[in-house]
Amino acid sequence: MHSFSGFDWRHGKIADLDRQFPSYLSAFLPHLALDVEDAYGTHFGFVHSGQGVLLHDGRVHQLYPGMYFSVPGRFSLIGGQGIFVTRERWRGFFHVGGPAEWAGRLKYIDGCTDSLLIPPVKLGDPCLNLLYFPAGIDQTQHTHPSDRIGMILSGRGQCVTPDGEIDLVPGMIFCIHTGGLHSFRTPYGQDMRVLAYHPDSDFGPSDEKHPMINRTMVNGVSASEIEEIRTK
């Protein structure tokens, strides 16, 4: 199995993805309308260029380059160009944010950084990330336990796999497949920004641990540590 797959831009559904966390990839193109009829999934998207609108639940939301969104259930897009990944049979929050900052706020491997644009609602849920690769990066080869679906937002670099080296350019849509050995590389003088959707996570709040219950103190003890309160 190949580590890396690239996809051509086309309006509507592009590819089915990781079957352990059923997801599919779609794109939207300028001057076209797209009606998404999946009532039971949640759609994680990013606007790469152009302006458009997102219609959901009777409301109109303006979209500009660099903005990102999470939409549960049916919605429509008019204008702009970008992608979204649908996590099937999972319901997340509605969220429109951005534009994304240039670099990430969290340390990642080999001097790279990451920001959680849309974090997991609960432990194990999907998330949307912005990865930043400074100039002159030559990452350690690594794998992921599930598909990583992404798009090159700006800059240039390469993805190094056992099958060869793939040139990465702005607007390129790709998937790093489950268990696929790979690394990213940037030339000197050229950084790179990458959108990355994860269908799962090992991070996030749970019923036992989240900021509200952790910071509710009963006689000086966090309610998260008091079993009879937590399980009533």
C-alpha positions in Angstrom: 0.0 0.0 0.0 1.3 3.5 -0.8 1.9 6.0 2.0 0.8 9.0 0.0 -2.1 9.8 -2.4 -2.7 13.1 -4.2 -6.1 14.2 -5.5 -7.2 16.4 -8.3 -9.6 19.3 -7.6 -13.2 18.6 -8.6 -16.5 19.9 -7.3 -18.2 17.5 -4.9 -17.1 14.2 -3.5 -13.5 13.2 -4.3 -12.7 10.1 -2.4 -13.7 7.7 0.4 -11.2 7.5 3.2 -10.3 5.6 6.3 -12.9 2.8 6.9 -12.0 2.4 10.6 -13.3 5.9 11.0 -15.6 6.3 8.0 -14.9 9.6 6.3 -14.9 11.0 2.8 -13.2 14.0 1.1 -15.0 16.7 -1.0 -14.1 20.0 -2.6 -16.0 23.1 -3.6 -15.1 25.4 -6.5 -15.7 29.1 -7.3 -19.0 30.2 -8.9 -20.7 26.9 -8.1 -23.2 25.8 -5.5 -22.8 22.6 -3.5 -25.6 21.1 -1.4 -24.4 18.6 1.1 -27.2 16.2 2.1 -25.5 14.0 4.7 -27.7 14.6 7.7 -25.8 12.3 10.1 -22.2 13.3 9.5 -20.1 16.4 10.5 -18.1 18.2 7.9 -14.6 19.8 8.6 -13.6 22.4 6.0 -11.2 25.1 5.0 -11.5 27.9 2.5 -8.3 28.0 0.4 -9.2 31.0 -1.9 -12.1 33.3 -2.9 -15.1 34.4 -1.0 -18.3 32.5 -0.5 -21.2 31.8 1.9 -22.2 28.8 4.0 -25.9 28.2 4.5 -26.9 26.1 7.6 -30.0 25.9 9.7 -31.5 29.0 8.1 -28.5 31.2 8.7 -25.9 32.7 6.3 -22.2 32.7 7.2 -19.7 34.6 5.1 -16.5 32.8 4.2 -13.1 34.3 3.3 -9.7 32.8 2.5 -8.1 31.1 5.5 -11.4 30.4 7.3 -12.3 27.0 8.6 -15.5 25.4 9.7 -17.2 22.4 11.3 -20.9 21.8 10.3 -23.1 19.0 11.6 -25.8 17.7 9.2 -27.0 19.3 5.9 -25.6 22.6 4.6 -24.9 24.5 1.3 -21.8 26.3 0.0 -21.9 29.0 -2.7 -18.6 30.4 -4.0 -15.0 30.2 -2.8 -12.7 27.2 -3.2 -11.7 24.7 -0.6 -12.1 21.3 0.8 -14.0 19.5 3.6 -13.8 16.1 5.1 -17.0 14.4 6.4 -16.8 12.1 9.4 -19.8 9.9 8.8 -22.3 9.1 11.6 -20.8 11.4 14.1 -22.2 14.7 15.3 -19.9 17.6 16.3 -20.4 21.3 17.1 -21.1 24.0 14.5 -18.1 26.2 14.3 -16.9 28.9 11.9 -13.4 30.4 12.6 -10.4 32.0 11.3 -8.5 33.2 9.3 -6.0 30.7 10.6 -2.8 32.1 12.1 0.4 31.8 10.2 2.2 29.4 12.5 1.2 26.8 15.1 1.1 27.4 18.9 2.1 23.9 20.0 5.5 22.3 19.5 5.6 19.4 17.0 8.5 17.1 16.1 11.8 18.4 14.6 11.1 22.1 15.2 7.6 22.2 13.5 4.5 23.6 15.2 0.8 22.8 15.3 -2.5 24.5 16.2 -5.8 22.7 16.9 -8.1 24.8 14.7 -11.1 22.6 15.7 -10.3 20.5 18.8 -12.0 17.2 19.7 -15.4 17.7 21.4 -14.6 14.6 23.5 -11.7 12.3 23.9 -11.3 10.3 20.7 -13.2 12.6 18.4 -12.0 14.1 15.1 -9.9 17.3 15.0 -8.6 19.8 12.4 -5.0 21.0 12.6 -2.7 23.6 11.1 0.9 22.4 10.7 3.7 24.8 10.2 7.1 23.7 8.8 9.9 26.3 9.0 12.4 26.6 6.2 15.1 24.0 6.1 13.1 21.2 7.9 14.0 17.6 7.3 11.6 15.6 9.4 12.1 12.3 11.1 10.3 9.5 9.2 7.2 8.4 11.0 3.7 6.9 10.7 0.1 7.6 11.9 -2.5 5.1 13.2 -5.2 6.5 11.0 -5.5 8.5 7.7 -4.3 12.1 7.6 -6.1 14.2 5.0 -4.6 17.5 4.2 -4.0 20.4 1.9 -0.9 22.6 1.3 -2.0 26.1 2.3 1.2 28.0 1.4 4.9 27.5 0.7 6.6 24.5 -0.8 8.3 21.3 0.2 8.4 17.5 -0.3 6.8 14.5 1.2 9.4 11.7 1.4 8.1 8.1 1.3 9.5 4.7 0.5 8.0 5.1 -3.0 9.8 8.3 -3.7 9.6 12.1 -3.1 6.5 14.0 -3.9 6.7 17.8 -4.6 4.2 19.8 -2.5 2.7 23.0 -3.8 0.0 25.4 -2.6 -3.5 24.0 -3.2 -2.4 20.3 -3.3 -4.9 17.9 -1.7 -3.5 14.7 -0.3 -3.9 11.7 2.1 -1.2 10.1 4.2 -2.6 6.6 4.6 -2.8 4.6 7.9 0.6 3.3 8.8 2.3 4.9 5.8 5.9 5.8 6.4 6.7 9.4 5.5 8.3 12.7 6.4 8.1 16.3 5.3 10.9 18.4 4.0 11.2 22.1 3.2 14.0 23.9 1.3 16.2 26.6 2.9 14.5 29.9 2.5 10.9 28.4 2.1 8.5 27.6 4.9 5.2 25.6 4.4 1.8 25.5 6.0 -0.4 22.4 5.9 -4.0 21.7 6.9 -4.4 18.3 8.5 -7.7 16.5 9.4 -7.5 13.6 11.9 -10.5 11.3 12.1 -9.6 10.3 15.7 -7.6 11.6 18.6 -6.2 10.4 21.9 -6.7 13.8 23.4 -9.8 15.7 24.6 -12.2 16.2 27.5 -14.0 13.2 29.0 -16.9 12.9 31.5 -14.3 12.3 34.2 -11.8 15.1 33.2 -12.8 18.4 31.7 -12.1 22.0 32.9 -15.5 22.6 34.5 -15.4 19.5 36.8 -11.6 19.7 37.3 -11.9 23.3 38.7 -15.0 22.7 40.8 -13.6 22.5 44.3 -15.5 20.7 47.1 -13.7 21.4 50.5 -10.6 22.0 48.5 -10.8 18.9 46.5 -11.5 18.8 42.7 -15.0 17.3 42.0 -13.2 15.2 39.3 -11.6 13.2 42.2 -14.8 12.7 44.2 -16.5 9.6 42.8 -19.9 9.9 44.5 -20.4 13.4 43.1 -19.1 12.5 39.6 -21.4 9.5 39.1 -24.7 10.9 40.6 
